Amino acid sequence: MSEAYGPGTARAGGGAAAEFAALAERAAELDLADPLRAKRAEFVLDDAEPPGAVRSDGTAPGGTPPGATASGGPPAGPPVVYLDGNSLGALPAAVPARVADVVAREWGELRIRSWTESGWWTAPERIGDRIAPLLGAARGQVVVGDSTSVNVLKAVVAGVRIAQSGAGAARNEVLVDATTFPTDGYVAESAARLTGCALRAVEPHEIAATAGPRTAVALVNHVDYRTGRLHDLPGTTAALHAVGVLAVWDLCHSAGALPVGLDEHGVDLAVGCTYKFLNGGPGSPAYLYVRRDLQPRFDSPLPGWNSHADPFAMSAGYQPADGSVRGRVGTPDILSMLALEAALGVWDGVAIEAVREKSLALSDFFLECVAALPGGPSLTPLTPLPHAERGSQVALRCADAEAVMGELIARGVVGDFRPPDVLRFGVTPLYTSFSDIYRAAGVLGEVLDDRR
């Protein structure tokens, strides 16, 4: 870990309360040393400037003088701490103006001409190429469009068809991560029926050992959505390939939070959403990755006119296009797609390795703050402590978790809850600060104290 996120100076005793209070100073030091600190200003947040910023006119972030509100009344409460970017990323500040231009000029004035003049028609591949570096993929392998669920269906069915071609005809089994987000399981079951395969749900750490000569495809989540556990993509992919099985990875909770290395590790197919760590907005289109050498054999279960080799020929027979275009189906959802493209501008000049380093530092600090809370609240970390096993969230087991999260949100700390008893806090390194983490832990302690 770099010096920017190194441990602070230990301070002498004073009890649990003093120990926790000392972490506030540490948070401020970490924020000031944070190489990604300036990125926070590129998002629409309650304080749309880096933590600790003071403008030349003496105003604090948010546009109000210290100690006052814009109306001159008493100070408002502290700004909301947003730790739910693993469900919905914050709004990048450049998006509203771009969407307004798309609506008013490209749609309002150019109208149908925008399919060519404004680049609407090629947006799915263009934006896919913009996302590709964040996945460790070369250009021409990622296409944007549809939802994650739809792309899971495409990937699993096409993967089975590839696996069953030629000498693999006997492969009639699909493995699915038993801890998966429910939609993956639902879609995998349907995909298995469509391809005449049996479906087996297997714990992620057992998938590599379970796969065998009958297995066609394994669908695995890179990060567990409840606990934040990071699964072994390189090792699992290599083990699957050793027995002739295609690896399909769901990257919803890892893309934009940590290096994925799709090309480096030879992943066959991958899917993911763009509204979490990629900040594309509610319902923003998902993406599909098909490794370049598999593209000629990618046989989509949803052959639409947008993936036709000559879509405007309007021919009766389907002839798939070459390249990543083969993953398209129907007319792209232009408004949300171009909002996503604008949102991706926040990644300019950012290395995913730097994001990962800060992510781990943030989650380490959160766990440290929780452990230091006075009164010893009964919270059990579910997020793995080893960095190699951790995604970009902190999950805590807590009695009455749903009610506790409701009270946290009422007090200005936004995380989320997963049944039956899990508090989730997403750390999004482009805009989450160490001061955010300290305040969130402190408010959590207050809520738990009040409930005793």
C-alpha positions in Angstrom: 0.0 0.0 0.0 1.3 3.5 -0.9 2.4 6.0 1.7 -0.8 8.0 0.9 -2.9 5.4 2.7 -0.3 4.2 5.2 -1.1 3.8 8.9 -1.3 7.0 11.0 0.7 7.8 14.1 -0.5 5.9 17.2 -1.8 8.1 19.9 -1.7 7.5 23.7 -4.6 6.0 25.7 -7.7 7.8 27.0 -10.2 5.0 26.6 -12.4 3.8 23.8 -14.1 7.1 23.2 -10.7 8.9 22.9 -9.4 6.2 20.6 -12.4 6.5 18.3 -12.2 10.3 18.3 -8.6 10.2 17.3 -9.6 8.4 14.2 -11.2 11.7 13.0 -7.8 13.3 12.7 -6.5 10.2 10.9 -9.4 10.4 8.4 -8.6 14.1 7.7 -4.9 13.2 7.1 -5.8 10.4 4.8 -8.2 12.6 2.8 -5.5 15.3 2.3 -3.0 12.7 1.1 -5.5 10.9 -1.2 -4.3 11.0 -4.9 -7.9 10.6 -6.0 -9.2 13.3 -3.8 -10.0 15.8 -6.6 -12.3 13.3 -8.4 -15.0 13.9 -5.8 -15.7 17.3 -7.3 -16.8 15.6 -10.5 -19.9 14.1 -8.8 -23.1 15.6 -7.6 -22.9 15.2 -3.9 -23.9 17.3 -0.9 -20.3 18.6 -0.9 -19.3 18.7 -4.5 -15.7 19.5 -3.7 -12.9 17.5 -2.0 -13.2 17.0 1.7 -11.7 19.9 3.7 -11.9 22.3 0.8 -12.4 26.0 1.5 -13.0 28.4 -1.4 -11.1 31.7 -1.8 -14.2 33.5 -0.6 -14.4 31.5 2.6 -17.3 29.3 1.6 -17.2 25.7 2.4 -18.2 22.8 0.1 -21.9 23.1 -0.8 -21.6 26.9 -1.4 -22.5 28.2 2.1 -20.2 30.1 4.4 -19.0 28.0 7.4 -21.5 28.1 10.2 -24.5 29.3 8.1 -27.0 28.1 5.5 -27.6 29.7 2.1 -30.7 31.4 3.5 -28.7 32.8 6.4 -30.5 30.6 9.0 -28.9 28.2 11.5 -26.4 25.7 10.1 -28.0 22.7 8.4 -27.1 19.2 9.4 -24.0 17.6 8.0 -24.2 16.5 4.4 -25.4 13.0 3.6 -22.7 10.3 3.6 -23.5 8.1 0.5 -22.2 4.6 0.9 -24.6 2.8 -1.5 -22.6 3.2 -4.7 -22.5 -0.6 -4.9 -26.3 -0.4 -5.6 -26.5 2.9 -7.5 -23.5 5.1 -8.2 -23.7 8.9 -7.6 -24.4 11.2 -10.5 -21.4 12.5 -12.4 -21.7 16.3 -12.8 -21.2 16.2 -16.5 -24.2 14.0 -17.2 -27.1 16.5 -16.9 -25.8 18.9 -19.6 -24.9 16.0 -21.9 -28.4 14.5 -21.6 -30.0 17.9 -22.1 -28.0 18.3 -25.3 -29.0 14.9 -26.6 -32.6 15.7 -26.0 -32.7 19.3 -27.2 -30.3 19.2 -30.1 -29.6 15.6 -31.2 -33.2 14.5 -30.9 -35.0 17.8 -31.0 -33.2 19.3 -33.9 -31.3 16.6 -35.8 -33.9 14.0 -35.2 -33.4 10.9 -37.4 -30.1 12.3 -38.7 -28.6 11.7 -35.2 -28.4 7.9 -35.9 -25.5 8.8 -38.2 -24.4 12.4 -37.6 -24.4 12.0 -33.7 -23.1 8.5 -33.7 -26.1 6.9 -32.2 -25.9 3.8 -34.3 -22.4 2.9 -33.2 -22.8 3.9 -29.6 -23.0 0.3 -28.2 -19.5 -0.7 -29.5 -18.0 2.8 -28.9 -19.1 2.8 -25.3 -18.1 -0.8 -25.0 -14.6 0.2 -26.0 -14.6 2.9 -23.4 -15.5 0.4 -20.7 -13.1 -2.3 -21.9 -9.9 -0.9 -20.2 -11.7 -1.0 -16.9 -12.2 -4.7 -17.4 -8.7 -5.4 -18.6 -9.9 -6.0 -22.2 -8.7 -4.9 -25.5 -11.0 -3.0 -27.9 -13.6 -4.8 -30.0 -14.7 -7.3 -27.3 -17.3 -5.4 -25.2 -20.7 -4.2 -26.4 -23.2 -2.2 -24.4 -26.9 -2.8 -24.4 -29.8 -4.6 -22.8 -29.9 -5.5 -19.1 -27.5 -7.8 -17.1 -30.2 -10.5 -17.0 -30.6 -10.4 -20.8 -26.8 -10.6 -21.3 -26.5 -13.5 -18.9 -29.0 -15.4 -21.1 -26.9 -14.5 -24.2 -23.6 -15.5 -22.6 -24.7 -18.8 -21.0 -26.7 -20.1 -24.0 -24.0 -19.0 -26.5 -21.3 -20.5 -24.2 -23.1 -23.9 -24.1 -23.5 -23.9 -27.9 -19.7 -23.2 -28.2 -18.9 -25.9 -25.7 -21.2 -28.5 -27.4 -19.8 -27.9 -30.9 -17.6 -30.5 -32.4 -16.0 -32.9 -29.9 -17.9 -31.3 -27.0 -21.3 -32.6 -28.0 -21.6 -34.6 -24.8 -21.4 -31.6 -22.5 -24.8 -31.2 -21.1 -24.4 -29.5 -17.7 -24.3 -25.9 -16.6 -22.8 -24.9 -13.2 -24.0 -21.8 -11.4 -22.7 -20.1 -8.3 -25.0 -21.2 -5.5 -24.6 -17.8 -3.8 -25.3 -15.8 -6.9 -27.5 -12.8 -7.2 -31.0 -14.3 -7.8 -31.4 -13.2 -11.4 -28.3 -15.1 -12.5 -29.8 -18.3 -11.0 -33.2 -17.7 -12.6 -31.7 -17.0 -16.1 -29.2 -19.9 -15.8 -32.1 -22.3 -15.1 -33.9 -21.1 -18.2 -30.7 -21.2 -20.3 -30.2 -24.8 -19.2 -33.7 -25.7 -20.3 -33.2 -24.0 -23.7 -30.0 -26.0 -24.3 -31.1 -29.3 -22.9 -28.6 -29.1 -20.0 -28.9 -30.0 -16.4 -28.3 -27.2 -13.9 -26.1 -27.6 -10.8 -25.8 -25.0 -8.1 -22.3 -25.1 -6.5 -20.5 -23.1 -3.9 -18.1 -20.7 -5.7 -15.0 -22.3 -4.1 -16.1 -25.7 -5.2 -16.8 -24.9 -8.9 -13.3 -25.6 -10.1 -13.3 -29.1 -8.5 -16.8 -29.9 -9.6 -16.5 -29.1 -13.3 -15.8 -32.2 -15.4 -16.2 -33.7 -18.9 -20.0 -33.2 -18.9 -19.8 -29.5 -17.9 -20.3 -27.0 -20.7 -20.3 -23.6 -18.8 -19.9 -22.3 -15.3 -21.5 -19.0 -14.4 -19.8 -17.3 -11.4 -20.1 -14.0 -9.6 -16.8 -12.2 -9.2 -17.9 -10.6 -5.9 -20.6 -11.9 -3.6 -23.3 -9.1 -3.5 -24.1 -9.8 0.2 -20.7 -10.2 1.9 -18.4 -8.5 -0.6 -16.2 -11.6 -0.9 -14.0 -11.6 -4.0 -13.8 -14.9 -5.7 -10.7 -16.2 -7.4 -11.3 -15.3 -11.1 -7.8 -16.3 -12.4 -7.6 -19.6 -10.5 -11.2 -20.7 -11.2 -10.9 -19.7 -14.9 -7.7 -21.7 -15.3 -9.2 -24.7 -13.6 -12.3 -24.6 -15.8 -10.2 -24.4 -18.9 -8.1 -27.3 -17.8 -11.2 -29.6 -18.1 -12.6 -27.9 -21.3 -15.3 -25.7 -19.6 -16.1 -22.1 -20.5 -16.0 -19.5 -17.8 -18.8 -16.9 -17.7 -18.2 -14.2 -15.1 -20.7 -11.7 -13.6 -18.8 -8.5 -12.9 -21.6 -6.3 -11.5 -19.8 -5.8 -8.2 -16.2 -5.6 -9.4 -16.1 -3.6 -12.6 -15.0 -0.1 -11.7 -13.9 -1.1 -8.2 -10.9 -3.4 -8.9 -8.8 -4.8 -11.7 -10.5 -7.7 -13.5 -8.0 -8.8 -16.1 -10.4 -10.4 -18.6 -7.8 -10.8 -21.4 -4.9 -11.6 -19.1 -6.8 -14.5 -17.5 -8.4 -15.8 -20.7 -12.0 -15.3 -19.5 -14.4 -16.6 -22.2 -17.5 -14.4 -21.6 -18.5 -11.8 -19.0 -21.5 -9.6 -18.2 -22.0 -6.7 -15.9 -24.2 -3.7 -15.1 -23.1 0.0 -15.4 -25.2 1.7 -12.7 -23.0 0.7 -9.7 -19.3 1.5 -9.7 -19.5 2.8 -13.3 -22.1 5.4 -12.3 -24.2 5.1 -15.4 -27.5 6.0 -13.7 -30.6 4.0 -12.8 -31.4 1.4 -15.4 -28.3 2.2 -17.5 -27.5 -0.5 -20.1 -25.4 -3.5 -19.2 -22.5 -4.9 -21.2 -21.4 -8.2 -22.7 -17.8 -9.3 -23.2 -17.0 -12.0 -25.7 -13.3 -13.0 -26.1 -12.1 -12.2 -29.6 -11.3 -15.7 -30.7 -14.8 -16.9 -29.6 -16.7 -14.2 -31.5 -17.1 -16.2 -34.8 -18.7 -19.0 -32.8 -20.9 -16.8 -30.6 -24.5 -18.0 -31.5 -26.9 -15.7 -29.6 -30.2 -17.0 -28.5 -31.6 -13.5 -29.2 -30.6 -12.8 -32.8 -32.0 -9.3 -33.5 -31.8 -7.0 -36.4 -29.1 -4.8 -34.8 -26.7 -7.8 -34.8 -27.3 -8.6 -38.4 -24.4 -8.3 -40.8 -26.5 -6.0 -43.0 -29.4 -4.7 -40.8 -30.9 -2.4 -43.3 -31.1 -5.0 -46.0 -34.2 -6.2 -44.2 -33.5 -9.7 -45.4 -35.6 -12.7 -44.3 -32.6 -14.8 -43.2 -30.4 -14.0 -40.2 -26.7 -13.5 -40.9 -24.7 -12.5 -37.8 -22.3 -9.5 -37.9 -18.7 -9.9 -37.2 -17.1 -8.8 -33.9 -18.7 -7.5 -30.8 -21.7 -6.3 -32.8 -22.9 -9.9 -32.7 -23.9 -9.4 -29.1 -26.5 -6.7 -29.9 -30.2 -7.4 -30.2 -32.5 -4.5 -30.9 -32.5 -0.7 -31.1 -30.3 0.7 -28.4 -31.7 2.8 -25.6 -30.0 6.0 -26.7 -30.8 8.4 -23.8 -29.5 6.1 -21.0 -26.7 4.9 -23.2 -25.4 8.4 -23.9 -25.8 9.3 -20.2 -23.5 6.4 -19.5 -21.0 7.6 -22.0 -20.9 11.0 -20.4 -20.6 9.4 -16.9 -17.6 7.4 -18.0 -15.7 10.7 -18.4 -14.9 10.6 -14.7 -12.4 7.8 -15.4 -10.2 10.0 -17.6 -6.7 9.8 -16.2 -7.6 7.2 -13.5 -5.8 3.9 -13.2 -8.0 1.1 -11.9 -5.1 0.0 -9.8 -5.2 3.3 -7.9 -8.9 2.8 -7.4 -8.3 -0.6 -5.9 -5.6 0.6 -3.5 -7.9 3.3 -2.2 -10.9 0.9 -2.0 -8.9 -1.4 0.3 -7.7 1.5 2.4 -11.3 2.7 2.8 -12.7 -0.7 3.8 -9.7 -1.3 6.1 -10.4 2.1 7.8 -14.1 1.3 8.1 -13.4 -2.0 9.8 -10.9 -0.2 12.1 -13.5 2.4 13.0 -16.2 -0.2 13.7 -13.8 -2.1 15.9 -13.0 1.1 17.9 -16.6 2.1 18.6 -17.1 2.7 22.3 -19.4 0.2 24.0 -18.4 -2.7 21.9 -21.5 -2.9 19.6 -22.5 -6.4 18.5 -21.4 -6.2 14.8 -19.9 -9.2 13.0 -17.9 -8.4 9.9 -18.9 -10.6 7.0 -16.4 -9.0 4.6 -13.2 -11.0 4.4 -10.2 -9.4 6.1 -7.6 -10.7 3.5 -7.4 -8.1 0.7 -7.2 -10.9 -1.9 -10.7 -12.0 -0.9 -12.4 -8.6 -0.5 -14.4 -6.6 -3.0 -15.3 -2.9 -2.5 -17.9 -3.0 0.3 -18.1 -3.7 4.0 -20.9 -6.1 5.1 -21.7 -6.3 8.8 -24.1 -8.8 10.5 -26.3 -6.9 12.8 -29.5 -7.8 14.8 -32.5 -5.9 13.5 -30.4 -4.8 10.5 -33.3 -3.5 8.5 -34.4 -1.1 11.3 -30.8 -0.1 12.0 -30.3 0.8 8.3 -33.5 2.8 8.3 -32.3 4.8 11.3 -28.9 5.3 9.7 -30.5 6.7 6.5 -32.7 9.0 8.7 -29.5 10.4 10.2 -27.8 11.0 6.9 -25.8 7.8 6.4 -27.0 5.9 3.3 -26.1 2.2 3.0 -28.4 -0.7 2.4 -29.8 -3.8 4.0 -29.9 -7.4 2.7 -32.0 -10.0 4.5 -31.9 -11.4 6.9 -29.4 -9.4 8.9 -26.8 -7.7 6.7 -25.8 -4.1 6.7 -23.9 -3.2 3.4 -21.7 -0.2 2.9 -20.3 0.4 -0.5 -17.0 2.2 -0.8 -16.7 4.0 -4.2 -13.1 5.4 -4.3 -13.8 8.1 -6.9 -16.0 10.0 -4.4 -16.0 8.2 -1.0 -13.7 10.0 1.5 -12.1 8.7 4.7 -14.1 11.3 6.6 -17.3 9.8 5.1 -16.2 6.5 6.6 -15.4 7.9 10.0 -18.8 9.7 10.2 -20.7 6.6 9.0 -19.1 4.4 11.7 -19.8 7.1 14.3 -23.5 7.4 13.4 -23.7 3.6 13.3 -22.4 3.5 16.9 -24.9 6.1 18.0 -27.8 4.2 16.4 -26.8 1.0 18.2 -26.3 2.8 21.5 -29.8 4.3 21.2 -31.3 0.9 20.6 -29.7 -0.7 23.7 
